[in-house]
Amino acid sequence: MEIYPAIVVEVPLLVPLGAAYGIGPIRLGIIFLANMELGYLTPPVGLNVLMSSLQVPKTGGEVLPAVLPVVVVMSVRCCS
């Protein structure tokens, strides 16, 4: 799912849950967008990796190792 339709569809469902658990809307938005970006960086979807590989003369497999440190940092940061 693209990020904008995901925002329109999922956020109205998640905001009441976040409020019930005491998570503020700004923090919930940051968590939501960071997780969406993490999904866009990782396979099998990896839309950002695909677009990056189309901009430079490299394959997705050659671009992916450059993205892995970012994926690790975002995974650790989002899960803590």
Backbone atoms as SQL, in Angstrom:
CREATE TABLE atoms (id INTEGER PRIMARY KEY, chain TEXT, resi INTEGER, resn TEXT, atom TEXT, x REAL, y REAL, z REAL);
INSERT INTO atoms VALUES
  (1, 'A', 1, 'MET', 'N', 0.853, -1.166, 0.000),
  (2, 'A', 1, 'MET', 'CA', 0.000, 0.000, 0.000),
  (3, 'A', 1, 'MET', 'C', 0.901, 1.231, 0.000),
  (4, 'A', 2, 'GLU', 'N', 0.537, 2.208, -0.797),
  (5, 'A', 2, 'GLU', 'CA', 1.266, 3.467, -0.830),
  (6, 'A', 2, 'GLU', 'C', 1.144, 4.172, 0.517),
  (7, 'A', 3, 'ILE', 'N', 2.063, 5.094, 0.772),
  (8, 'A', 3, 'ILE', 'CA', 2.104, 5.723, 2.084),
  (9, 'A', 3, 'ILE', 'C', 0.921, 6.660, 2.323),
  (10, 'A', 4, 'TYR', 'N', 0.479, 7.392, 1.306),
  (11, 'A', 4, 'TYR', 'CA', -0.627, 8.326, 1.520),
  (12, 'A', 4, 'TYR', 'C', -1.958, 7.603, 1.757),
  (13, 'A', 5, 'PRO', 'N', -2.304, 6.591, 0.961),
  (14, 'A', 5, 'PRO', 'CA', -3.517, 5.840, 1.313),
  (15, 'A', 5, 'PRO', 'C', -3.404, 5.142, 2.666),
  (16, 'A', 6, 'ALA', 'N', -2.197, 4.702, 3.008),
  (17, 'A', 6, 'ALA', 'CA', -2.017, 4.064, 4.313),
  (18, 'A', 6, 'ALA', 'C', -2.296, 5.059, 5.439),
  (19, 'A', 7, 'ILE', 'N', -1.860, 6.301, 5.253),
  (20, 'A', 7, 'ILE', 'CA', -2.126, 7.323, 6.261),
  (21, 'A', 7, 'ILE', 'C', -3.628, 7.559, 6.385),
  (22, 'A', 8, 'VAL', 'N', -4.293, 7.672, 5.251),
  (23, 'A', 8, 'VAL', 'CA', -5.736, 7.959, 5.270),
  (24, 'A', 8, 'VAL', 'C', -6.531, 6.803, 5.874),
  (25, 'A', 9, 'VAL', 'N', -6.106, 5.574, 5.592),
  (26, 'A', 9, 'VAL', 'CA', -6.863, 4.409, 6.057),
  (27, 'A', 9, 'VAL', 'C', -6.487, 4.011, 7.485),
  (28, 'A', 10, 'GLU', 'N', -5.213, 3.968, 7.793),
  (29, 'A', 10, 'GLU', 'CA', -4.766, 3.399, 9.057),
  (30, 'A', 10, 'GLU', 'C', -4.745, 4.374, 10.230),
  (31, 'A', 11, 'VAL', 'N', -4.418, 5.621, 9.962),
  (32, 'A', 11, 'VAL', 'CA', -4.292, 6.575, 11.069),
  (33, 'A', 11, 'VAL', 'C', -5.600, 6.761, 11.839),
  (34, 'A', 12, 'PRO', 'N', -6.751, 6.903, 11.169),
  (35, 'A', 12, 'PRO', 'CA', -7.984, 7.025, 11.965),
  (36, 'A', 12, 'PRO', 'C', -8.270, 5.795, 12.831),
  (37, 'A', 13, 'LEU', 'N', -7.738, 4.662, 12.441),
  (38, 'A', 13, 'LEU', 'CA', -7.908, 3.458, 13.266),
  (39, 'A', 13, 'LEU', 'C', -6.909, 3.416, 14.418),
  (40, 'A', 14, 'LEU', 'N', -5.719, 3.979, 14.209),
  (41, 'A', 14, 'LEU', 'CA', -4.666, 3.888, 15.218),
  (42, 'A', 14, 'LEU', 'C', -4.713, 4.997, 16.270),
  (43, 'A', 15, 'VAL', 'N', -5.245, 6.156, 15.924),
  (44, 'A', 15, 'VAL', 'CA', -5.267, 7.272, 16.875),
  (45, 'A', 15, 'VAL', 'C', -6.055, 6.937, 18.138),
  (46, 'A', 16, 'PRO', 'N', -7.255, 6.352, 18.049),
  (47, 'A', 16, 'PRO', 'CA', -7.949, 5.991, 19.295),
  (48, 'A', 16, 'PRO', 'C', -7.199, 4.937, 20.112),
  (49, 'A', 17, 'LEU', 'N', -6.537, 4.021, 19.436),
  (50, 'A', 17, 'LEU', 'CA', -5.746, 3.025, 20.172),
  (51, 'A', 17, 'LEU', 'C', -4.568, 3.682, 20.876),
  (52, 'A', 18, 'GLY', 'N', -3.907, 4.599, 20.184),
  (53, 'A', 18, 'GLY', 'CA', -2.800, 5.321, 20.808),
  (54, 'A', 18, 'GLY', 'C', -3.261, 6.137, 21.999),
  (55, 'A', 19, 'ALA', 'N', -4.411, 6.776, 21.864),
  (56, 'A', 19, 'ALA', 'CA', -4.953, 7.564, 22.983),
  (57, 'A', 19, 'ALA', 'C', -5.311, 6.665, 24.156),
  (58, 'A', 20, 'ALA', 'N', -5.817, 5.474, 23.866),
  (59, 'A', 20, 'ALA', 'CA', -6.179, 4.540, 24.942),
  (60, 'A', 20, 'ALA', 'C', -4.947, 4.073, 25.708),
  (61, 'A', 21, 'TYR', 'N', -3.806, 3.993, 25.036),
  (62, 'A', 21, 'TYR', 'CA', -2.566, 3.566, 25.691),
  (63, 'A', 21, 'TYR', 'C', -1.722, 4.744, 26.170),
  (64, 'A', 22, 'GLY', 'N', -2.230, 5.944, 26.013),
  (65, 'A', 22, 'GLY', 'CA', -1.519, 7.118, 26.514),
  (66, 'A', 22, 'GLY', 'C', -0.413, 7.608, 25.611),
  (67, 'A', 23, 'ILE', 'N', -0.475, 7.308, 24.332),
  (68, 'A', 23, 'ILE', 'CA', 0.525, 7.764, 23.374),
  (69, 'A', 23, 'ILE', 'C', -0.017, 9.022, 22.699),
  (70, 'A', 24, 'GLY', 'N', 0.755, 10.090, 22.746),
  (71, 'A', 24, 'GLY', 'CA', 0.334, 11.354, 22.150),
  (72, 'A', 24, 'GLY', 'C', 0.283, 11.266, 20.627),
  (73, 'A', 25, 'PRO', 'N', -0.499, 12.138, 19.998),
  (74, 'A', 25, 'PRO', 'CA', -0.646, 12.066, 18.544),
  (75, 'A', 25, 'PRO', 'C', 0.648, 12.363, 17.780),
  (76, 'A', 26, 'ILE', 'N', 1.489, 13.257, 18.295),
  (77, 'A', 26, 'ILE', 'CA', 2.755, 13.559, 17.619),
  (78, 'A', 26, 'ILE', 'C', 3.678, 12.349, 17.679),
  (79, 'A', 27, 'ARG', 'N', 3.801, 11.758, 18.844),
  (80, 'A', 27, 'ARG', 'CA', 4.657, 10.581, 18.990),
  (81, 'A', 27, 'ARG', 'C', 4.128, 9.424, 18.157),
  (82, 'A', 28, 'LEU', 'N', 2.821, 9.244, 18.145),
  (83, 'A', 28, 'LEU', 'CA', 2.222, 8.187, 17.334),
  (84, 'A', 28, 'LEU', 'C', 2.492, 8.420, 15.851),
  (85, 'A', 29, 'GLY', 'N', 2.420, 9.676, 15.406),
  (86, 'A', 29, 'GLY', 'CA', 2.717, 9.997, 14.013),
  (87, 'A', 29, 'GLY', 'C', 4.157, 9.703, 13.648),
  (88, 'A', 30, 'ILE', 'N', 5.077, 10.026, 14.531),
  (89, 'A', 30, 'ILE', 'CA', 6.491, 9.745, 14.271),
  (90, 'A', 30, 'ILE', 'C', 6.725, 8.246, 14.207),
  (91, 'A', 31, 'ILE', 'N', 6.152, 7.500, 15.123),
  (92, 'A', 31, 'ILE', 'CA', 6.301, 6.041, 15.117),
  (93, 'A', 31, 'ILE', 'C', 5.701, 5.449, 13.852),
  (94, 'A', 32, 'PHE', 'N', 4.527, 5.924, 13.466),
  (95, 'A', 32, 'PHE', 'CA', 3.847, 5.419, 12.281),
  (96, 'A', 32, 'PHE', 'C', 4.677, 5.676, 11.023),
  (97, 'A', 33, 'LEU', 'N', 5.141, 6.906, 10.848),
  (98, 'A', 33, 'LEU', 'CA', 5.904, 7.230, 9.643),
  (99, 'A', 33, 'LEU', 'C', 7.256, 6.526, 9.611),
  (100, 'A', 34, 'ALA', 'N', 7.900, 6.378, 10.767),
  (101, 'A', 34, 'ALA', 'CA', 9.174, 5.654, 10.795),
  (102, 'A', 34, 'ALA', 'C', 8.971, 4.189, 10.415),
  (103, 'A', 35, 'ASN', 'N', 7.895, 3.596, 10.883),
  (104, 'A', 35, 'ASN', 'CA', 7.617, 2.206, 10.519),
  (105, 'A', 35, 'ASN', 'C', 7.220, 2.067, 9.059),
  (106, 'A', 36, 'MET', 'N', 6.508, 3.046, 8.518),
  (107, 'A', 36, 'MET', 'CA', 6.179, 3.012, 7.089),
  (108, 'A', 36, 'MET', 'C', 7.443, 3.101, 6.247),
  (109, 'A', 37, 'GLU', 'N', 8.364, 3.984, 6.636),
  (110, 'A', 37, 'GLU', 'CA', 9.616, 4.106, 5.892),
  (111, 'A', 37, 'GLU', 'C', 10.444, 2.840, 6.012),
  (112, 'A', 38, 'LEU', 'N', 10.451, 2.231, 7.172),
  (113, 'A', 38, 'LEU', 'CA', 11.166, 0.971, 7.348),
  (114, 'A', 38, 'LEU', 'C', 10.597, -0.093, 6.420),
  (115, 'A', 39, 'GLY', 'N', 9.294, -0.108, 6.262),
  (116, 'A', 39, 'GLY', 'CA', 8.670, -1.039, 5.326),
  (117, 'A', 39, 'GLY', 'C', 9.026, -0.743, 3.886),
  (118, 'A', 40, 'TYR', 'N', 9.231, 0.516, 3.560),
  (119, 'A', 40, 'TYR', 'CA', 9.596, 0.886, 2.192),
  (120, 'A', 40, 'TYR', 'C', 11.055, 0.589, 1.892),
  (121, 'A', 41, 'LEU', 'N', 11.869, 0.439, 2.915),
  (122, 'A', 41, 'LEU', 'CA', 13.288, 0.156, 2.691),
  (123, 'A', 41, 'LEU', 'C', 13.593, -1.335, 2.617),
  (124, 'A', 42, 'THR', 'N', 12.747, -2.163, 3.181),
  (125, 'A', 42, 'THR', 'CA', 13.067, -3.581, 3.278),
  (126, 'A', 42, 'THR', 'C', 12.338, -4.397, 2.219),
  (127, 'A', 43, 'PRO', 'N', 12.977, -5.464, 1.748),
  (128, 'A', 43, 'PRO', 'CA', 12.299, -6.363, 0.804),
  (129, 'A', 43, 'PRO', 'C', 11.168, -7.089, 1.509),
  (130, 'A', 44, 'PRO', 'N', 10.184, -7.623, 0.855),
  (131, 'A', 44, 'PRO', 'CA', 10.033, -7.771, -0.583),
  (132, 'A', 44, 'PRO', 'C', 9.491, -6.525, -1.262),
  (133, 'A', 45, 'VAL', 'N', 8.931, -5.559, -0.529),
  (134, 'A', 45, 'VAL', 'CA', 8.394, -4.373, -1.190),
  (135, 'A', 45, 'VAL', 'C', 9.542, -3.461, -1.595),
  (136, 'A', 46, 'GLY', 'N', 10.250, -2.912, -0.640),
  (137, 'A', 46, 'GLY', 'CA', 11.442, -2.118, -0.888),
  (138, 'A', 46, 'GLY', 'C', 11.285, -1.079, -1.980),
  (139, 'A', 47, 'LEU', 'N', 10.178, -0.354, -1.981),
  (140, 'A', 47, 'LEU', 'CA', 9.908, 0.598, -3.054),
  (141, 'A', 47, 'LEU', 'C', 10.983, 1.669, -3.136),
  (142, 'A', 48, 'ASN', 'N', 11.486, 2.146, -2.002),
  (143, 'A', 48, 'ASN', 'CA', 12.528, 3.163, -2.034),
  (144, 'A', 48, 'ASN', 'C', 13.822, 2.605, -2.608),
  (145, 'A', 49, 'VAL', 'N', 14.129, 1.339, -2.328),
  (146, 'A', 49, 'VAL', 'CA', 15.326, 0.720, -2.902),
  (147, 'A', 49, 'VAL', 'C', 15.164, 0.585, -4.413),
  (148, 'A', 50, 'LEU', 'N', 13.977, 0.197, -4.848),
  (149, 'A', 50, 'LEU', 'CA', 13.719, 0.074, -6.280),
  (150, 'A', 50, 'LEU', 'C', 13.866, 1.419, -6.974),
  (151, 'A', 51, 'MET', 'N', 13.282, 2.459, -6.422),
  (152, 'A', 51, 'MET', 'CA', 13.389, 3.788, -7.022),
  (153, 'A', 51, 'MET', 'C', 14.833, 4.285, -7.026),
  (154, 'A', 52, 'SER', 'N', 15.574, 4.006, -5.969),
  (155, 'A', 52, 'SER', 'CA', 16.980, 4.403, -5.925),
  (156, 'A', 52, 'SER', 'C', 17.787, 3.678, -6.985),
  (157, 'A', 53, 'SER', 'N', 17.499, 2.402, -7.180),
  (158, 'A', 53, 'SER', 'CA', 18.253, 1.643, -8.180),
  (159, 'A', 53, 'SER', 'C', 17.912, 2.109, -9.592),
  (160, 'A', 54, 'LEU', 'N', 16.739, 2.669, -9.787),
  (161, 'A', 54, 'LEU', 'CA', 16.393, 3.210, -11.101),
  (162, 'A', 54, 'LEU', 'C', 17.072, 4.551, -11.363),
  (163, 'A', 55, 'GLN', 'N', 17.391, 5.301, -10.312),
  (164, 'A', 55, 'GLN', 'CA', 18.036, 6.604, -10.469),
  (165, 'A', 55, 'GLN', 'C', 19.525, 6.491, -10.759),
  (166, 'A', 56, 'VAL', 'N', 20.153, 5.459, -10.244),
  (167, 'A', 56, 'VAL', 'CA', 21.581, 5.236, -10.485),
  (168, 'A', 56, 'VAL', 'C', 21.721, 3.971, -11.315),
  (169, 'A', 57, 'PRO', 'N', 22.780, 3.816, -12.054),
  (170, 'A', 57, 'PRO', 'CA', 22.924, 2.614, -12.888),
  (171, 'A', 57, 'PRO', 'C', 23.365, 1.391, -12.080),
  (172, 'A', 58, 'LYS', 'N', 22.575, 1.017, -11.085),
  (173, 'A', 58, 'LYS', 'CA', 22.874, -0.151, -10.260),
  (174, 'A', 58, 'LYS', 'C', 21.598, -0.949, -10.066),
  (175, 'A', 59, 'THR', 'N', 21.762, -2.217, -9.745),
  (176, 'A', 59, 'THR', 'CA', 20.607, -3.069, -9.478),
  (177, 'A', 59, 'THR', 'C', 20.173, -2.897, -8.023),
  (178, 'A', 60, 'GLY', 'N', 18.982, -3.406, -7.716),
  (179, 'A', 60, 'GLY', 'CA', 18.495, -3.351, -6.349),
  (180, 'A', 60, 'GLY', 'C', 19.394, -4.103, -5.391),
  (181, 'A', 61, 'GLY', 'N', 19.983, -5.198, -5.855),
  (182, 'A', 61, 'GLY', 'CA', 20.904, -5.968, -5.021),
  (183, 'A', 61, 'GLY', 'C', 22.174, -5.210, -4.691),
  (184, 'A', 62, 'GLU', 'N', 22.577, -4.303, -5.566),
  (185, 'A', 62, 'GLU', 'CA', 23.764, -3.496, -5.292),
  (186, 'A', 62, 'GLU', 'C', 23.444, -2.311, -4.382),
  (187, 'A', 63, 'VAL', 'N', 22.215, -1.835, -4.427),
  (188, 'A', 63, 'VAL', 'CA', 21.806, -0.707, -3.585),
  (189, 'A', 63, 'VAL', 'C', 21.477, -1.172, -2.166),
  (190, 'A', 64, 'LEU', 'N', 20.942, -2.368, -2.032),
  (191, 'A', 64, 'LEU', 'CA', 20.480, -2.865, -0.736),
  (192, 'A', 64, 'LEU', 'C', 21.563, -2.872, 0.347),
  (193, 'A', 65, 'PRO', 'N', 22.816, -3.289, 0.081),
  (194, 'A', 65, 'PRO', 'CA', 23.823, -3.233, 1.156),
  (195, 'A', 65, 'PRO', 'C', 24.066, -1.826, 1.700),
  (196, 'A', 66, 'ALA', 'N', 23.888, -0.810, 0.869),
  (197, 'A', 66, 'ALA', 'CA', 24.057, 0.566, 1.346),
  (198, 'A', 66, 'ALA', 'C', 22.907, 0.987, 2.254),
  (199, 'A', 67, 'VAL', 'N', 21.768, 0.346, 2.111),
  (200, 'A', 67, 'VAL', 'CA', 20.587, 0.700, 2.890),
  (201, 'A', 67, 'VAL', 'C', 20.530, -0.075, 4.211),
  (202, 'A', 68, 'LEU', 'N', 21.180, -1.214, 4.277),
  (203, 'A', 68, 'LEU', 'CA', 21.078, -2.073, 5.464),
  (204, 'A', 68, 'LEU', 'C', 21.472, -1.385, 6.779),
  (205, 'A', 69, 'PRO', 'N', 22.534, -0.559, 6.834),
  (206, 'A', 69, 'PRO', 'CA', 22.807, 0.123, 8.114),
  (207, 'A', 69, 'PRO', 'C', 21.657, 1.012, 8.570),
  (208, 'A', 70, 'VAL', 'N', 20.994, 1.680, 7.624),
  (209, 'A', 70, 'VAL', 'CA', 19.856, 2.523, 7.969),
  (210, 'A', 70, 'VAL', 'C', 18.702, 1.672, 8.491),
  (211, 'A', 71, 'VAL', 'N', 18.488, 0.524, 7.865),
  (212, 'A', 71, 'VAL', 'CA', 17.420, -0.380, 8.294),
  (213, 'A', 71, 'VAL', 'C', 17.690, -0.884, 9.709),
  (214, 'A', 72, 'VAL', 'N', 18.938, -1.204, 10.005),
  (215, 'A', 72, 'VAL', 'CA', 19.281, -1.690, 11.343),
  (216, 'A', 72, 'VAL', 'C', 19.055, -0.598, 12.380),
  (217, 'A', 73, 'VAL', 'N', 19.512, 0.616, 12.089),
  (218, 'A', 73, 'VAL', 'CA', 19.343, 1.718, 13.035),
  (219, 'A', 73, 'VAL', 'C', 17.857, 2.017, 13.257),
  (220, 'A', 74, 'MET', 'N', 17.087, 2.047, 12.172),
  (221, 'A', 74, 'MET', 'CA', 15.655, 2.328, 12.315),
  (222, 'A', 74, 'MET', 'C', 14.950, 1.204, 13.057),
  (223, 'A', 75, 'SER', 'N', 15.363, -0.035, 12.835),
  (224, 'A', 75, 'SER', 'CA', 14.745, -1.164, 13.536),
  (225, 'A', 75, 'SER', 'C', 15.019, -1.091, 15.023),
  (226, 'A', 76, 'VAL', 'N', 16.247, -0.792, 15.378),
  (227, 'A', 76, 'VAL', 'CA', 16.605, -0.705, 16.793),
  (228, 'A', 76, 'VAL', 'C', 15.902, 0.475, 17.446),
  (229, 'A', 77, 'ARG', 'N', 15.861, 1.596, 16.728),
  (230, 'A', 77, 'ARG', 'CA', 15.260, 2.807, 17.282),
  (231, 'A', 77, 'ARG', 'C', 13.747, 2.677, 17.421),
  (232, 'A', 78, 'CYS', 'N', 13.098, 2.077, 16.423),
  (233, 'A', 78, 'CYS', 'CA', 11.652, 1.951, 16.470),
  (234, 'A', 78, 'CYS', 'C', 11.186, 0.917, 17.500),
  (235, 'A', 79, 'CYS', 'N', 11.995, -0.081, 17.732),
  (236, 'A', 79, 'CYS', 'CA', 11.588, -1.161, 18.630),
  (237, 'A', 79, 'CYS', 'C', 11.933, -0.867, 20.084),
  (238, 'A', 80, 'SER', 'N', 12.742, 0.164, 20.337),
  (239, 'A', 80, 'SER', 'CA', 13.118, 0.439, 21.737),
  (240, 'A', 80, 'SER', 'C', 12.200, 1.446, 22.371);
